[in-house]
Amino acid sequence: MSKASITIIMVLLLLGAMLGLRASAQSSAPTGDPSLDAYIDALRADLRSGKIEVIASAMQFNDRDAAAFWPVYKKYEVEQAKLNDERIRVIKSYADNWTTLTDAEAKGLAQRSLELENRRAELKEKYFGEFNKVLPGLTVAKFVQLEYRLDLLVDVKIALELPALLARPSGMPSGTSQAKPN
């Protein structure tokens, strides 16, 4: 097994631990629980570190490309972290309130999620341009593909951990979309 594969597995295990903790703590800890938030912050720092290892291993930069890539990546990571902070707030709000969401609250959370996805895409497009200023196109394309795959892994893991609105126990409030398709 390659070093990149091992690192990716480690990143996924850390993410799984973080999300598993969040799922198990949903009923017992409020959104603002400082100990849970501190733990999530520590795990996010570990994940960022693991992601850097995966990128370095997978990209196999030469010295010139590494010197050009990492300063731009650090700026990208700072902006991405801000979006991820907002994303975590949306996820926490959903996870803490999913059993009692009103139609308006559900719509608001969905709208915030869609806005965040648009902002994530805009950020990637912005930095695609920045990376292309300092790196060859093939190197940038390889990074974009790697970043896409890593994002997919995180998104799938988050989706698997969150309670589904479709799985609400009977008797809980639900939206008006209960009609079955013909």
Secondary structure, DSSP 8 states (H G I E B T S, - for coil): --HHHHHHHHHHHHHHHHHHHHHHHTTTS-TT-HHHHHHHHHHHHHHHHHHHHHHHHHH---HHHHHHHHHHHHHHHHHHHHHHHHHHHHHHHHHHHTTT--HHHHHHHHHHHHHHHHHHHHHHHHHHHHHHHHS-HHHHHHHHHHHHHHHHHHHHHHHHHS--GGG--TTS---S------
